[in-house]
């Protein structure tokens, strides 16, 4: 048995449960719920809502692609200017 003058404190324990938000999962569940609850009379409204959701998803991909292309062109132009500047 060892003699100790100071007692070291124990580690504190927390009951933390991280929360994860999945936007795609929420949208999918919302579509499934609306498909179950919809009646045949609301077919046009349901179709319109699905089309709008697809357009929103596809719009972000197109903007990202154009942004990446623009960035590559700017980097290549800067590299060319720097190459010509230091070459002469």
N, C-alpha and C positions, 0 to 999 in steps of 0.2 A: 504494500500500500504506500503510494507516494504522497508526500506532503505538498499541498498547493496553497499559495497565498491569495491568488486571484482566481475566481471562477470565470471561465469564458462563457458568454451567453450562447444559448442554443439558436439555431437557425429558425427564422420565422417562416411559418407555412401559410400560404394563401390559397383560397379556394377560387382561383380565377379560371373561368372557362371562356376561351376566346370565341368571339362571334364572327362568323364569316358570311358575307352577303354575296350571293350569286345572282347577278342581274339576269343572266340568261335562263337560269332555273325558274326564277320568279315569272318571267315572261312566258315560259313554256307552260307553267302551271296555270297561269291566267288564261292562256289560249285553250288549254284542255278544259278548264272549268266553264269557259264561255261556250265551247263546243257542246258540252253536255247539257247546259242549261238552255241553249238556243232552241227556238222552235223553227219549223220550216218557213214560217212567215218572215223571220228575220234573216233569211239567207243572204240577201243583198247587203245588209249592214255587216254581217259577219265576214262576208267576202271583202268588203271595203276595208274593214279593220285589219284583216290579214294582209292585204296588199300594202296598206300603209306601214305595217310593222316590217314587212320585207324591204320596202323602200328605205326605211330608216336604217336598217342593218346594212344594206348595200351601199348607202351613201357614205358611210364612214370608211369603208374599205376603199372606195374610189378616191376619196380625199387623201387618204394615207398614201396611196400609190402615187398620186400626182405630186404630193409633198416630197416623197422619197426621190422621184425622178428629178424634181427641181433642185434638190440638195446635191445630187450627183453631178448635175450640169454645172452648178456653181463651184463645186470642189474642183472639177476638171478645168474650168476656166481659170480659177485662181492658180492651180498648179501650172498651167500653160503660161500665165503672166509671170509667175515667179521664175519659171525656167528661162523664159526669154530675158527677163531682167538680169538674172545672175549670169547668163551666158555671155552677154556683151559687156 
